[in-house]
Amino acid sequence: MTIKKVTKAVFPVAGMGTRFLPATKSIPKEILTLVDRPLIQYAIDEARAAGIEEFIFVTSRGKGALEDYFDFSPALEQSLRDSGKDDLLKVLEDTNMDSGRIAYVRQHKAMGLGHAVWCARRLIGDEPFAVMLPDDVIAAENPCLKQMVEAYEQTGGCMVAAMEVAPEKTKSYGILDIQEDMGSIVKVKGMVEKPKTNAPSNLAVIGRYILTPDVLNTLDAQETGAGGEIQLTDAIAKEIDKSGVYGLRFRGQRYDCGSKAGFLQATVAFGLARDELREEFSQYLAEVNAMQKAAQ
Ligand code: UTP
Protein backbone atom coordinates (compact mmCIF):
# COMPACT_ATOMS: atom_id res chain seq x y z
CA MET A 1 0.00 0.00 0.00
CA THR A 2 1.48 3.39 -1.00
CA ILE A 3 0.46 6.04 1.44
CA LYS A 4 0.69 9.68 0.39
CA LYS A 5 2.26 12.06 2.89
CA VAL A 6 -0.15 14.44 4.67
CA THR A 7 1.08 18.00 4.05
CA LYS A 8 -2.14 20.04 4.12
CA ALA A 9 -4.36 20.89 7.07
CA VAL A 10 -7.77 22.52 7.06
CA PHE A 11 -8.81 24.68 10.01
CA PRO A 12 -12.59 25.23 9.95
CA VAL A 13 -13.05 28.47 11.90
CA ALA A 14 -16.26 29.80 10.37
CA GLY A 15 -18.54 29.00 13.32
CA MET A 16 -20.17 31.80 15.28
CA GLY A 17 -18.74 30.90 18.68
CA THR A 18 -22.00 31.79 20.41
CA ARG A 19 -20.94 30.14 23.68
CA PHE A 20 -18.37 32.89 24.12
CA LEU A 21 -20.63 35.86 23.48
CA PRO A 22 -20.22 38.75 24.02
CA ALA A 23 -16.44 38.29 23.56
CA THR A 24 -16.94 36.69 20.14
CA LYS A 25 -19.01 39.64 18.96
CA SER A 26 -15.75 41.25 17.84
CA ILE A 27 -13.01 38.62 18.47
CA PRO A 28 -12.87 35.27 16.70
CA LYS A 29 -13.06 32.40 19.21
CA GLU A 30 -9.72 31.11 17.91
CA ILE A 31 -8.00 34.31 19.04
CA LEU A 32 -9.10 33.82 22.67
CA THR A 33 -5.98 33.38 24.72
CA LEU A 34 -4.71 30.49 26.84
CA VAL A 35 -2.09 32.10 29.10
CA ASP A 36 -0.50 34.29 26.38
CA ARG A 37 -1.13 32.42 23.14
CA PRO A 38 -4.31 32.34 21.08
CA LEU A 39 -5.99 28.97 20.62
CA ILE A 40 -5.06 28.96 16.94
CA GLN A 41 -1.33 29.11 17.75
CA TYR A 42 -1.55 25.82 19.68
CA ALA A 43 -3.18 24.18 16.66
CA ILE A 44 -0.61 25.59 14.22
CA ASP A 45 2.30 24.39 16.39
CA GLU A 46 0.75 20.92 16.55
CA ALA A 47 0.27 20.88 12.77
CA ARG A 48 3.86 21.96 12.11
CA ALA A 49 5.15 19.22 14.44
CA ALA A 50 3.19 16.69 12.35
CA GLY A 51 4.86 17.83 9.11
CA ILE A 52 2.05 20.03 7.77
CA GLU A 53 3.31 22.55 5.20
CA GLU A 54 0.11 24.18 3.93
CA PHE A 55 -2.51 25.71 6.21
CA ILE A 56 -6.02 26.29 4.89
CA PHE A 57 -8.45 28.35 6.96
CA VAL A 58 -12.18 28.23 6.34
CA THR A 59 -13.35 31.57 7.68
CA SER A 60 -16.43 33.76 7.74
CA ARG A 61 -17.32 37.41 8.20
CA GLY A 62 -15.62 39.03 11.20
CA LYS A 63 -12.54 36.78 11.26
CA GLY A 64 -10.11 39.47 10.02
CA ALA A 65 -8.17 39.37 13.31
CA LEU A 66 -7.09 35.82 12.44
CA GLU A 67 -5.57 36.90 9.13
CA ASP A 68 -3.77 39.80 10.82
CA TYR A 69 -2.44 37.48 13.51
CA PHE A 70 -0.43 35.46 10.97
CA ASP A 71 0.94 38.52 9.18
CA PHE A 72 4.45 39.84 9.62
CA SER A 73 4.57 42.96 11.81
CA PRO A 74 7.76 44.75 10.67
CA ALA A 75 7.40 47.82 12.93
CA LEU A 76 6.87 45.75 16.08
CA GLU A 77 9.72 43.39 15.15
CA GLN A 78 12.08 46.31 14.51
CA SER A 79 11.17 47.90 17.84
CA LEU A 80 11.88 44.61 19.70
CA ARG A 81 15.17 44.24 17.78
CA ASP A 82 16.21 47.83 18.65
CA SER A 83 15.53 47.26 22.33
CA GLY A 84 17.38 43.91 22.36
CA LYS A 85 14.29 41.90 23.27
CA ASP A 86 15.41 38.83 21.31
CA ASP A 87 13.29 36.37 23.30
CA LEU A 88 10.10 38.27 22.43
CA LEU A 89 11.27 38.60 18.84
CA LYS A 90 11.54 34.82 18.63
CA VAL A 91 8.02 34.43 20.09
CA LEU A 92 6.71 36.81 17.46
CA GLU A 93 8.55 35.12 14.60
CA ASP A 94 6.88 31.81 15.43
CA THR A 95 3.55 33.43 14.50
CA ASN A 96 4.69 34.41 11.01
CA MET A 97 3.55 32.37 8.05
CA ASP A 98 5.46 32.45 4.77
CA SER A 99 3.55 33.66 1.74
CA GLY A 100 1.88 30.82 -0.13
CA ARG A 101 1.81 28.51 2.89
CA ILE A 102 -1.45 29.90 4.23
CA ALA A 103 -4.75 30.28 2.43
CA TYR A 104 -8.18 31.52 3.39
CA VAL A 105 -11.48 30.46 1.93
CA ARG A 106 -14.89 31.74 2.99
CA GLN A 107 -17.84 29.70 4.14
CA HIS A 108 -20.66 32.11 3.38
CA LYS A 109 -23.19 30.43 5.64
CA ALA A 110 -22.54 28.23 8.69
CA MET A 111 -24.04 25.04 7.24
CA GLY A 112 -22.04 22.62 9.35
CA LEU A 113 -18.52 21.26 9.75
CA GLY A 114 -18.82 19.00 6.70
CA HIS A 115 -19.79 21.99 4.57
CA ALA A 116 -16.89 24.05 5.97
CA VAL A 117 -14.38 21.34 4.98
CA TRP A 118 -16.03 21.02 1.53
CA CYS A 119 -15.50 24.77 0.99
CA ALA A 120 -11.73 24.04 0.96
CA ARG A 121 -11.96 21.29 -1.68
CA ARG A 122 -10.19 23.15 -4.50
CA LEU A 123 -7.27 24.01 -2.24
CA ILE A 124 -6.99 20.44 -0.96
CA GLY A 125 -7.02 18.77 -4.39
CA ASP A 126 -6.54 15.03 -4.72
CA GLU A 127 -4.51 14.16 -1.65
CA PRO A 128 -5.06 13.10 1.96
CA PHE A 129 -5.43 16.03 4.36
CA ALA A 130 -5.79 16.79 8.03
CA VAL A 131 -8.68 18.67 9.66
CA MET A 132 -8.04 20.39 12.98
CA LEU A 133 -10.60 22.12 15.18
CA PRO A 134 -8.62 24.72 17.13
CA ASP A 135 -11.05 24.75 20.06
CA ASP A 136 -9.90 21.24 20.93
CA VAL A 137 -6.54 21.93 22.57
CA ILE A 138 -4.47 18.84 23.34
CA ALA A 139 -1.58 18.72 25.78
CA ALA A 140 0.65 15.82 24.75
CA GLU A 141 4.32 14.93 24.85
CA ASN A 142 4.09 13.70 21.26
CA PRO A 143 1.67 16.13 19.57
CA CYS A 144 -1.69 14.51 18.79
CA LEU A 145 -1.67 15.06 15.02
CA LYS A 146 1.86 13.62 14.83
CA GLN A 147 0.64 10.49 16.64
CA MET A 148 -2.18 10.29 14.09
CA VAL A 149 0.13 10.69 11.10
CA GLU A 150 2.33 7.89 12.50
CA ALA A 151 -0.72 5.63 12.94
CA TYR A 152 -2.10 6.59 9.51
CA GLU A 153 1.18 5.52 7.90
CA GLN A 154 0.31 1.98 9.08
CA THR A 155 -3.39 1.96 8.21
CA GLY A 156 -4.11 4.38 5.35
CA GLY A 157 -7.81 5.24 4.96
CA CYS A 158 -9.37 7.81 7.27
CA MET A 159 -8.21 8.33 10.84
CA VAL A 160 -10.03 10.15 13.64
CA ALA A 161 -8.74 11.06 17.09
CA ALA A 162 -10.71 9.16 19.73
CA MET A 163 -11.00 9.34 23.47
CA GLU A 164 -12.96 7.44 26.11
CA VAL A 165 -15.80 9.49 27.65
CA ALA A 166 -18.18 8.76 30.53
CA PRO A 167 -21.40 6.99 29.34
CA GLU A 168 -23.53 10.04 30.20
CA LYS A 169 -21.34 12.19 27.90
CA THR A 170 -21.68 10.07 24.75
CA LYS A 171 -24.72 12.11 23.64
CA SER A 172 -22.47 15.13 23.09
CA TYR A 173 -20.01 13.49 20.65
CA GLY A 174 -19.69 11.47 17.49
CA ILE A 175 -19.29 7.90 18.81
CA LEU A 176 -17.41 5.01 17.19
CA ASP A 177 -18.84 1.55 16.65
CA ILE A 178 -15.79 -0.68 16.86
CA GLN A 179 -15.16 -3.61 14.54
CA GLU A 180 -11.70 -4.52 15.80
CA ASP A 181 -9.78 -3.20 18.79
CA MET A 182 -6.06 -3.31 18.11
CA GLY A 183 -4.98 -1.44 21.24
CA SER A 184 -4.30 2.20 20.49
CA ILE A 185 -5.81 1.86 16.99
CA VAL A 186 -9.38 0.67 16.45
CA LYS A 187 -11.01 -0.30 13.15
CA VAL A 188 -14.41 1.30 12.86
CA LYS A 189 -17.60 -0.28 11.52
CA GLY A 190 -19.93 2.63 12.24
CA MET A 191 -20.11 6.20 13.52
CA VAL A 192 -23.11 7.78 15.23
CA GLU A 193 -23.37 11.54 15.68
CA LYS A 194 -24.55 12.47 19.21
CA PRO A 195 -26.55 9.30 20.04
CA LYS A 196 -29.39 10.07 22.45
CA THR A 197 -29.55 6.41 23.54
CA ASN A 198 -27.72 3.12 22.88
CA ALA A 199 -24.30 4.57 22.11
CA PRO A 200 -22.31 1.78 20.40
CA SER A 201 -19.24 2.46 22.61
CA ASN A 202 -17.84 5.20 24.80
CA LEU A 203 -15.13 6.08 22.29
CA ALA A 204 -15.76 9.65 21.17
CA VAL A 205 -14.39 11.48 18.14
CA ILE A 206 -12.66 14.78 18.87
CA GLY A 207 -11.43 17.54 16.59
CA ARG A 208 -8.53 15.93 14.72
CA TYR A 209 -8.95 14.00 11.49
CA ILE A 210 -6.88 12.65 8.61
CA LEU A 211 -9.13 12.19 5.59
CA THR A 212 -8.97 10.82 2.07
CA PRO A 213 -9.93 13.20 -0.76
CA ASP A 214 -12.89 10.89 -1.48
CA VAL A 215 -14.61 12.39 1.60
CA LEU A 216 -14.85 15.62 -0.44
CA ASN A 217 -16.66 13.76 -3.25
CA THR A 218 -19.20 12.50 -0.69
CA LEU A 219 -19.63 16.03 0.63
CA ASP A 220 -20.43 17.19 -2.94
CA ALA A 221 -23.91 15.71 -2.41
CA GLN A 222 -24.51 18.32 0.37
CA GLU A 223 -26.62 15.86 2.38
CA THR A 224 -27.78 17.22 5.71
CA GLY A 225 -27.75 15.17 8.90
CA ALA A 226 -28.18 15.81 12.64
CA GLY A 227 -29.36 19.37 13.39
CA GLY A 228 -30.02 19.99 9.68
CA GLU A 229 -26.27 20.55 9.18
CA ILE A 230 -23.89 18.96 6.68
CA GLN A 231 -22.03 16.68 9.07
CA LEU A 232 -18.41 15.68 8.54
CA THR A 233 -18.99 12.49 10.55
CA ASP A 234 -21.62 11.30 8.04
CA ALA A 235 -19.23 11.77 5.12
CA ILE A 236 -16.41 9.96 6.95
CA ALA A 237 -18.78 7.07 7.78
CA LYS A 238 -19.26 6.52 4.02
CA GLU A 239 -15.54 5.62 3.83
CA ILE A 240 -15.95 2.63 6.16
CA ASP A 241 -16.68 0.26 3.27
CA LYS A 242 -14.25 1.99 0.92
CA SER A 243 -10.81 3.02 2.22
CA GLY A 244 -11.57 2.10 5.86
CA VAL A 245 -11.93 4.28 8.95
CA TYR A 246 -9.73 3.99 12.04
CA GLY A 247 -9.76 5.66 15.44
CA LEU A 248 -6.62 6.45 17.38
CA ARG A 249 -6.69 6.50 21.18
CA PHE A 250 -4.12 9.28 21.32
CA ARG A 251 -1.93 9.84 24.36
CA GLY A 252 -2.61 13.27 25.82
CA GLN A 253 -5.14 15.44 27.59
CA ARG A 254 -7.79 17.14 25.51
CA TYR A 255 -9.46 20.36 26.63
CA ASP A 256 -12.73 21.50 25.08
CA CYS A 257 -11.93 25.19 24.75
CA GLY A 258 -15.18 25.74 22.85
CA SER A 259 -16.91 25.55 26.25
CA LYS A 260 -16.35 27.91 29.16
CA ALA A 261 -15.62 25.16 31.69
CA GLY A 262 -13.13 23.49 29.32
CA PHE A 263 -11.46 26.81 28.59
CA LEU A 264 -11.00 27.51 32.31
CA GLN A 265 -9.61 24.01 32.91
CA ALA A 266 -7.13 24.50 30.07
CA THR A 267 -6.10 27.88 31.47
CA VAL A 268 -5.26 26.24 34.80
CA ALA A 269 -3.41 23.32 33.16
CA PHE A 270 -1.39 25.45 30.75
CA GLY A 271 -0.70 28.04 33.48
CA LEU A 272 0.67 25.35 35.79
CA ALA A 273 2.76 23.94 32.94
CA ARG A 274 4.69 27.21 32.58
CA ASP A 275 7.93 27.40 34.57
CA GLU A 276 7.66 31.15 35.16
CA LEU A 277 4.09 30.91 36.54
CA ARG A 278 3.96 27.55 38.29
CA GLU A 279 5.00 28.57 41.80
CA GLU A 280 2.88 31.69 42.17
CA PHE A 281 -0.12 30.21 40.39
CA SER A 282 -0.19 26.90 42.28
CA GLN A 283 0.11 28.80 45.57
CA TYR A 284 -2.88 30.90 44.57
CA LEU A 285 -4.91 27.82 43.59
CA ALA A 286 -4.08 26.20 46.95
CA GLU A 287 -5.32 29.35 48.71
CA VAL A 288 -8.57 29.35 46.72
CA ASN A 289 -9.04 25.68 47.54
CA ALA A 290 -8.48 26.28 51.25
CA MET A 291 -10.90 29.24 51.25
CA GLN A 292 -13.56 27.15 49.55
CA LYS A 293 -13.15 24.32 52.07
CA ALA A 294 -13.37 26.79 54.97
CA ALA A 295 -16.58 28.29 53.55
CA GLN A 296 -18.30 24.87 53.33
P1 UTP B 1 -18.94 24.42 17.06
O1 UTP B 1 -19.95 23.37 17.10
O2 UTP B 1 -18.06 24.57 18.24
O3 UTP B 1 -19.65 25.79 16.73
O4 UTP B 1 -18.06 24.16 15.77
P2 UTP B 1 -19.14 27.27 16.92
O5 UTP B 1 -19.97 28.18 16.09
O6 UTP B 1 -17.65 27.37 16.67
O7 UTP B 1 -19.36 27.59 18.48
P3 UTP B 1 -20.72 27.73 19.34
O8 UTP B 1 -21.26 26.33 19.51
O9 UTP B 1 -21.68 28.64 18.62
O10 UTP B 1 -20.23 28.33 20.62
C1 UTP B 1 -16.95 23.27 15.76
C2 UTP B 1 -15.93 23.76 14.75
O11 UTP B 1 -16.47 23.75 13.44
C3 UTP B 1 -16.38 25.04 12.84
C4 UTP B 1 -16.28 26.00 14.01
O12 UTP B 1 -15.65 27.21 13.63
C5 UTP B 1 -15.48 25.19 15.01
O13 UTP B 1 -14.08 25.25 14.73
N1 UTP B 1 -17.59 25.24 12.00
C6 UTP B 1 -18.80 24.81 12.43
C7 UTP B 1 -17.46 25.86 10.78
O14 UTP B 1 -16.36 26.28 10.36
N2 UTP B 1 -18.58 26.03 10.02
C8 UTP B 1 -19.81 25.60 10.42
O15 UTP B 1 -20.78 25.77 9.66
C9 UTP B 1 -19.90 24.97 11.66
Residues whose N, C-alpha, C, O or C-beta is under 5 A from the ligand:
A	BS01	UTP	P12 V13 A14 G15 M16 G17 T18 R19 F20 V58 K109 A110 M111 G112 L113 A116 L133 P134 G258
